[in-house]
Amino acid sequence: MDSIVIHGGHRLNGSIPVSGAKNSAIKLMAASILTDQPLLLTNMPRLADTRFLGQLLRQFGVEVTERDGADGQETLFYAPELTSTFAPYDLVRQMRASFNVLGPLLARTGHAKVSLPGGCTIGARPVDLHLQALTAMGAAIELEEGYVSATAPRGLRGAEIEFPFVSVGATEHALLAAVLANGTTVLKRAAKEPEIGDLARCLIAMGAKIEGLDTDVLTITGVSSLSGATWSVIPDRIEMGSYALAAAMAGGEVRLTKGRADLITALTDKMIEAGVEIEPTDDGLIVRRDPTQRLKAVDATTEIYPGFATDLQAQFMALMTTAEGESVIQENIFENRFMHAPELARLGADITVHAGQAVVRGVEGLKGAPVMATDLRASMSLVIAGLVAEGETTVGRVYHLDRGFERMEEKLGACGADVRRIKGEGDDH
């Protein structure tokens, strides 16, 4: 497997373009199943996750064409006819979000067989809410040998669905299914993440009727068919926040472009409190910090949007490892999401974890060591820590990183970081 080698101690100065949002792109890709006309997605990230889902869509007969467009990378999806509605375990297991093809397949064809996604290193994340929503819309669902077999021969029908708690995946999945259902569907306690708004607006561009955008109640009036569209993927707020934290950790001045500062205010408020200078711009923000001035420890609690994102918790913890004082980080979204803490400790961090809380006591400095990525966001936290660690830090299992960060070494390297990839002889994940 590939690994990333970092030599710490270099300030970052320059510009980093923010890619399209992974968490939006993969749901927009699933929307291509809903129409027999072309869907063109621009500002598309090139990631392991989008590649996995592209393979799965091709299995259904969707034509997937990646190309360079006038405004960056784009992908054309065209599914005039679906030749299969079977999603095998070997493809679904590589990325949980690919389970969200079930609803669109069911909505368009009336039947589908999709593998359950299996386990996950950052908590159980069951799909019960997904299946309950589809059942409420009239789907007959059977679970057999690790697969979900779903049928709705007369089509899905509108329903009132109140989620017991906020779930991004279940909200997106129900939305994807409801746009072609007969009648009106009301989703209560819906998630309000920007990526859901992006998906809803793209569906509207395709002819869907959706009201209540960016609120916790979505009303979807089903239509008989959707048309094609051209849609630009929203900027990736997690990538943007990660590079903002990297710039704050290493010191210097970095301009983040092609982004939106309003998507990460919960993070930047904490960074400003810690002593980082943040300047919003028309297409992103500028991060400045004098590395000779030590940051102040700041507490953080993960919450649903617009609160502090769980997907930035690991990276923020890395920033706090060398801050002055003690910070308490509370994780409220996913259980078991502190697996990066012992790896940061290998670099010299002082972190105590108890249940859903981590106490970080800032140290004077970190020292390089071999560390292992445990999940996507944790891997970026180790890179961020490595930027200031004395000597050499080697991050293993970076296939996690490749799922969500496009050309990371290139982007950081362009700003002065000493980061390089060491190619492995194989990949055993």
N, C-alpha and C positions, 0 to 999 in steps of 0.2 A: 504493500500500500504506500501511497505517497505520504510525505511528511513535509512540514513547513519549518524552515530553520530561520531564526531571528537573532540578530546581534543587536542588543539593546543600546540605548544611549544617544540615539539620533533624534533631533527635533524634526517635526513635520512642517513643511512650508510648501504651499502650492494649492492646487485645485483638484477636487475629486467629483466626478459626475455620478449622480445617484441613478441607479438602474430602476426599471419598472418593478413594481411590487410582486414578489413571488406569490404571496398569499392572495393577491387579486388575480394574477395571471392564470393560475391553475384552475380557478373557478370560472373565469372567462373562457378558458379552453373547453371546459365541460359544457358551457352554454352552446358551443358549436354543434353539439348533438341535436339540439332542439330545432334546427332549421335545415332545409334542403338547399339553402342558398349560401354563398360564400360569406364567411366572417373573417375580416382582416383585423388582426390585433397589432398595433404599433407600440413602440417603446417596450418591446418584449425582452425580458431578461433571458439569457442563455445559461440555464442551470441544470443540474442533475435532475431536479424535480420536474421541470418542464419537459426535459427529455424523456423521463419515465412516462409521464402522462401522454406525451406525443406517441410513444410506442403503443400505449393502451388504446388511444383513439384510432390509430391505424388498424388495430385488431378489429374494430367495429366497422371498418370500411371508410373512415374519415381520411380524406386526402390532407396531409399536413406538409406545407411547403415553407421552409425557413428561408429568409432572404434579407439582404441589406436594402433598406428603404431610404428615402430622402431624409428622413428624420430619425435614423438609427435602425436598429434591428426590428424586423416585423415577421409575423407568421400568418399565412393564409390557411384557413380551415374550410374544407368543402365536403359536405356529406349529403350528396343528392340521394343516396340510398344507403341504409345501414345493412351490412351483410352479416353482422353478428351482434348479439346482445349478451355475450358471455365475457366476463372479466375474470381471468384466472388468478389464482393465489400468487403465482410467481411474479406477476406484474403489480398487483395491488399491494403486496407486502412491502414493496420498495418505498411506498409513500402512502400514508394513511388517507390523505386528502383525495386520492383517486377513488375512494369509496363513493364519493359524491357523483359519480357517473350513474349510479343506480336510479336516482330520481329522473334525470333527463331521458335515460333510456326508456323508463317506464312511461313517462309522459308522451314520448313520441311513438313508441311501438306497442305499448300495452303489456310488455313482458321484459324481464331481465333476470340474469343470474350473475351475481357479483360476489366475489370472495369477501369474507370478513377480513378486516385489515390486520388482525393479530395484535400482538403486544406492542408496548411503547415504553421507552426508557424514562419518560418524564411523567408517568402516571397512566392510569387505566384508560381514560378518555373513551368510555363506551359509546356505542352507536345507538343505544336504546332510543334516544330522543329523535334521531333520524327516522327510525323505523316506526315509531309511534305517530310521527307526523304523516308519513306516507300511508299508514293504516287509516288514520283519520280522513284521508283523502280518498279512501275506498280501495286501496291496494290490499290484495290478499298475499300475505307474506309467510313463507315457511323457511325455517332454518334447518339445514341438513349438511352434515359433514363439512362444516366450516364455510358454507355458502349461504347466501340469502337468495331465495327464489321468490320473485315478486311478479304478480300478474294484476292487470286491470284491463280486461278485454273490452270493456265499454268506456274506457278512459277514466282518468282521475276526476274527482269532483271537488268542488270548493268545500272548505271546512273552516271552522273557527278553532284555532290551535293556540293554546296558552302554554308556553314552555314553563316547566317548574323552576328553572333557573336559566340565566343567560348562557346561550351556547352559540358561538360563532358558526361552527360547522353545521349545526342543526338548522340555524336560521338560513344559511346559504342554501342548504340542501332543499329545504321546504320551498324556498323562493324559486329555485330552479325547476321544481316539479309543478308548482302552482300556476306558472304563467300559461300553461297549456291545459289546465284543468277546466272542467265545465263549471261555471258559476264563480262565486267570489270566495276567496280565502283570506282570512284575517289571522295574522301572526302577532300574538301578544307576548310581551317580554322578549321581543326580538333584540338581537345584538345590534350595536350601533357603530361598529368599527368602520373606518373609511373604506375598507376593501368591500364591505357589503354595499355601501352606497355606490361604489364603482361598478359592481356587478349589476345592481338594480338599474343604474343609468344606461349601461350597455344594453340590458334587456329592453328597456324603454326605446332605445334607438333601433332595436330589432322589431319593435311593434308591440311590446308588452304594455299592459296597463297596471301601473304600480303607484300607490299613493302612500304618503307618510315617510318619505325618504329621510334618513338620518334621525328617525325617532324610534321608540321601542314598540310601535304598533304599525305594521305594514299591511296594507290592504291591496290584494292582487285580484283583479278581474280577469278571468281566463279568456284567452283568445284562441281561435281555431288553428292559427299558424303564425310563425314568426318569419320575418324576412332576414336577409343578410345585413351587414353593417360594417363600418370601419370605426374602430374604437382604440383610443390611446390608453394604455395601462397606467394607472395612477403611480406616482413615485413611491418607492419602497421606504416607508418611514422607519422600519427596523434597520435597514442598511444605513440610512441617513443618521439615525441615532448612534449606531455602532461606530461609524467613522467620526462623528462628533466626539464621542468618548475616547476614541483612539487619539485624536488631536489634543484633547484635554490631558490625556495621560502623558503623551510624549512632550507636549509643549510646542510652541511655535504658533503659526497662523495658517489655517486651512480654510479655503472657501469650498463649501459644498454646493454644487450646481444641479440643475434639473430636479430640484426637490421642492418641498413645501414645509416651511418652518412651523406652520400652524398645526401640523400633524403630530409634532413631538413636544408640545409645550410642557406637558407633565415632566418630561425628562429635562428639558433645558432650564426650567424653573429650579430644579434640584442642582443642576450644574452651576448656575449662577450663584445659588446659595453656597455652594462649595468654593467659589472663588474663580470660576471660569468666566471669561468674557464672551458673550454671545451677541452677534449682530445679525438680525434677520435681513434678508435681501429679497429682491423680487422673485428669485428662483431658487431660494434655499437659505443658507446662513453662513456666517463667518465665525469660526471658533478661534479664540486667542487665549494663550496662557504663557506666562513667564515661568519656565520650569524651575527657576531658582526660588520661586515662592511656593511654599507647600500649601496644598489644598486643605480645606477644613472638612472634617467628617460630617456627613449628612445622612439622616435616616430616610428610608424609602419603603413604601408599601405597594405591592402590585395590586391593580384593580382593573375592572373592565374599562374599556374606552369610554370617556377620555382620560381615565386615570393612568397611572404609571404602568407601562406595558410589561407583562411577564416576559416577553421576548427580549427585553432590554435589561432584565434583572442581573443576569450573569455578567454582562459587560460593565454595568454600573458597579457591581461588586469589585471587579478588577480595578476600577478607578479608585475605589475607597481603600484598597489595600495599602496605599502609601499616603493616605490623607491623615492629617493630624487629628487625633482623638478617636472616638469609638462610634461607629455607625451600626444601626440595627436595621436589617433588611427583612421585611416580612413578605413571604410568598403566599398569596391567597388564591391563586388561580389553579396551579398544578401542584399535586403532591410530588415529592421525590425530585424536586428541581434544584437541588443544591449539590449535584454530583461534581460540579466544577470546583467546589470548595476545597476538597483534599488535593486536587491538582494544583490549585493556586498556592496551597500550603507548601507544596514541593518547591515552589519558587521563593518561599520564605514568608508568605502571608500568614497572619495570625487570625484565624477564623474559627469560631465555635458555632456548630449547628445543633439546634434542638427543635425537632418537629419542623414546623413551617417558618422558623426564624433563624437567621444567621447574624451573629455579632462579629463585626469586623473591627479589629483594633489596628489602626494604622501603624506601619513599620517605616523605618527610615529609608529602606531600599529593598529591592528584590534581587535575587541571583538566579541566573539561568540554570535550567535543568531539563531533562527529558520529561515531557508531560503527555497525557493522552486525552484526546477529545472524546467526550461522552455523548454529546448531542450537538445539534446545529449551533445554537446560541452559545453554549458552553465553549465550543471550539474558538469562537471569536473572542471570548473573554480571555482565553489563554494567549492569543495573539496580542491583544491589547496589553496584557501584563508583560509579555515578552519584549514589548517596545522599550520598556524602561529597565528591564532586568539586566544586571551586570553580566556580561559574557554571552554565552550562547543558549538559546532556548529552542528545543526541538519539539514540535507539536505533532503527535502521531494521530492516525485515523482521520485524516483531514477530508475523507469522503463526506463526513458530516458537513464540513465547511462548504464543500462544493454544492451542497443541496440548496444553499441560500445566498451565497456571496459570489458574485460574478467578477472574475479577474482581480481578486483581492490583492494578490502580491503585486500586480501591475499598478493598481490604484495607490496603494501605500508606497510602493517603490518610487513612483513618480513624485512623491512629496518628500523623499529623502530617507525613508525607512530602509534598513538593511534586511530585507525579507526575500527568501527564495524557496522554491519548491524543489524537493528531492524526489525524483520519480522512483516509485516502487516497482518491483518485478511482477507484481500481481495484485489482485484485490480479493480479499476473502470475506467481504461483508455480504 
